[in-house]
Amino acid sequence: MNVVTEITNRIVGIMEQGVVPWKKMWLEGSFSHATGKPYTGINRLLLPAGEWATFHLINEEEGHVIKGSKSSIAVFCKPPSTKRVTVETPIETLEETEHVPHVLKGYSLFEVNTQAEGITPKVTKTEYVPNMNAEQILSNYEVPKMELGKAAFSIYRNVISMPTPQQFNNMDAYYSTLFHELIHSTGIKLKRFDSSFKEEYLSNYSREELTAELGAALLCHLCGIDVTIENSAAYIAHWKTFIESDERAIINAASKAEEAVKLILGNSALGVPLLQ
């Protein structure tokens, strides 16, 4: 049986039995290495997902910043306030109001998983053990520019953003998520993101998500990664609610996913006989 049909049938079968809600497989957000707590306020916008520490703290813990790493800025902000203070005079003790000025201070931070060595992360613990089949796929395909952030693909910038591998529950979850974004990235060359895509954005976007998740499941299968199939079914079930009127939605998405996977594999021997 064609592997595309096999994977599609397995996912549909799980969906028909009922699936648990989709679970995000990575820890999203920026965290302080010093406290282990997530950043709040404007720092959530300033800092990509990861675990952050100052140059001084990294050195203090006997680590070092990797040469050439660019720091990111976080701010400590304390709004102006007033407080009651006791004032001693030669005659009497007075209670007065003291105005505390606004405090704003910037800090340069480095991501400890990707920009430092010799320092043990506190928040993220997954060990990076590469899957050689997955790495072969990544080396074979001309991956768009990648940057640190939440898992997403920007159609307009042609950029994939991803959390660090260490932020995922395991490496299979990392590759599954990365493959999902890789499938999205083929939409430009394969002209899935044409002018009609914008006209009915929600409907077309939900179909694109089906394509990306089916393609990711297929790439995972080719790499021997099979533990995310139920999560894929849950994810697809979530998006399928937008296109219930289209009975062939999954079949059409599977066809587009197969086309995308073939583009990613290119001349690689990995999985080609299964797709012919």
N, C-alpha and C positions, 0 to 999 in steps of 0.2 A: 504493500500500500504506500502511496506517496506520503512522505513524512508530514507535509503540510496538512493533508486531509486527516492524518492520524492525530496530530496535535489539536487541530480544530475540533474533531469529534470528541476528544478527551475533555477539552474545556467545555464544550456544549453539554456533555454528559454530566459534568460536575455542576454546571449552572442549573440543569433540569432537576437535580437532586436538592438544590438549595445550598447556598454557600454562606459562610460567615462574612460579615462586613470586611471590606478591604482594609488592610493594615499597612500603614507606611512602614517601610523596612529600614528607615534610617532615622537617626537622631538629628532633628533640625533645630537650628538656632545657634547662637554664639554664646560661649560659656567662658567664665573667668577661671583660669588655671589656679589662681590664688585662692578662690573661695569655692570653686566647683559649682557655682550658681549661674543661671543664665543672665545675660545682660538685659537690661530693660531700657525703655525710652528710646532716645535717639541712637543709642549705641546698637540697638537691634538693626537699625538701618545702615549704620556706618560699617559694621563688621559682618563679613560673610560668615556662613556657618563654620564652626570650628571651635577650638579651645585656644584661648589667647593668654599670653603672658608678656611681661616687659622684658627687655634685654637684661636688666639687672636681675630679675627673678630667675631667668633661665641660667645665667651664670652662677647665681647663688646656689642653685640646685645641681651645680657641676655639669651643666649642659652647655651648648654653644649654638648660636644662630648660624645657619648655613650661609656661607659667603654668597653675596649677591641677592639675598632675600630683601624684599621691600616691605617695610612696616606698614601697618594700617593704624589709623587714628581712632582713639576712643576719647570720650570727654567725661570729666567729673563735673557735674553741675549741681550747685546748691542755690536755690532761689533766695532772694533777700528775705529777712525775717526780723522780728523784734524779740527781745527777751528782757525779763526783769532782772535788774542787778541791784545789789546793796552797796550804797555809798556811805562811807564813814566820814563825818565831818567833826571838827572840834566841838561842835555844839550838840549834834544829834545824828542818828542813823536814818538815812533816807532810802526809799525804794524808787528807782528811776527806770525808765524804759531805754534800752540801748538798741540801736539799729545795727543789725548784722548785714553787711553788704553782700551782693550777689557774688558767688564764686564760680568761675569757669576755668577749668584747667585741662589741657590736652595731654594725652599719653600715647606713646608709640608702642604698638603691640605686635607680636609675631605669633603665627599659628604653630603650636608646638608639634603637631603631627607632620606637617609638611615643610616647616621652615626652621626646625631646630633638631638637634641630635643630642643624645646623651641625657635626655630628660623624659621621665615617665609620665604619660598623660594621666589625668585623674578622671576625666569624664568618658573618654572613648578608649576602648580596650581591645577591639577586634584586631587580631594579628593579620598583617597583609601577606597572604600566601597566594601567589599568582596561579591561575588556572592557565596552563600553557596553551590549550586550544583556544581559549578566549583571547589570550595575548596574541596568538597568531592572527586571529581575525582583526584585532585592533591594529596590528602592524601592517596588515594587507590593505586595509581601507584608509583612504585619506580622510582622517578624522578632522572635523572642523575645529577651530580654536576652542580650547576648553578653559574654563575658569572656575574658581571656587565659589560655591553658592548652593542654593537649593536645586534639586534635580529639575532641569527644564531645558528646553531648546528654544532659542530665539530665532524665529523665521526671518526677521528683518536684519539681524546682525550676523546670522549664520554662526552662532556660538552655542556650545553646550556648556551648561553649568552643572556641577556635581559636588555633593559633599565629599569629604575625604573618605577613602576606603575604610578607615578606622571608625567612622561614624555609623557604619552599617551593622546589622545584627550578625552578619557573617559575609564572607566573600562572595558566596553565591548570590546573595541579595544585592551586593554591589554590582556584579556583572549583569544581573537581570535588569536593574535600573538603568545602567549605562547603555545596554543594548536597546532598551525602550527609546532612549534619547537618540541613539544612532539611527534607528528606523525613522524617527521624525526628520533627522537631518537629510535623509534621501529624498524627502518630499520636494526639495527645490529642483534637483536634477531630474526627478521623475515627473515633475510638473503637477504634483498633487495640490500645490499651493498656488493655483491660478486665480484669475480674477473672480471666478465663481465661488471660490472658497470664502471670500469676504462677504459675499452677498447673503449667504445663509450660514453665518459663522457658527452658531451653536450646533446646528445639525451636522455641518461638515466637520467641526472640531470633534464631536463625539465619534464620528466615523474614523477620523484620523487617530483617535485614541485606541479604537479597536484594532486598527492596522498596526499601530506601534506595539501594543501589548501582544498581539499574535506573533508579530515578527520577533519580539524579544523572547517569547516562549520557544519559537523555532530555533533561534540562535543558541539559547540555553540548552536545548535538546542536543544540538550538534556538538556542544562542548561537554556533554555529560552532566549538565546541571539540571536537575529535575525537581528540586525541592520547592520551587516557587510556582508550580502549576496551579495549585489551589488559590493562591493569592492572585494569580493572573485571572483566573475564572471570576473571582470576587470583583476584581477591578473592572473587568469587561461587563459583568452584570450591572455594575453601577452605571456605566456609560450607556448601556443598552436601553436604559429607561427612556433616553431621549429619542430613540429611533424604533420604538416598538412597532410602528406601522410598516417598517421595512423588513419583511420576512427574510430577505436575502442579505441583510446587513453583514452578518458574520462571514457568509460565503464570499461576498465582494471584498471584505476587509482581508480575508485570507489570501485572496488572489493578489491584492496589492502588497500584502506582507511578503509573499513569496518573491514578487518582483524586487522589493526592497532588499531582501536577504541576498538575492543573487547579485545585486549591485554591490553590496558590502563585501561579499565573498570574492567577487571579481574572478581572478585566475587562481585563487587559492584552491588547493585540492580538498580542503576540509569541507565535507558535507556535499560537495557537488554531485556525486553519484546519487545521493538521496533526493536531490531536487530535480533531477532530469526526468 
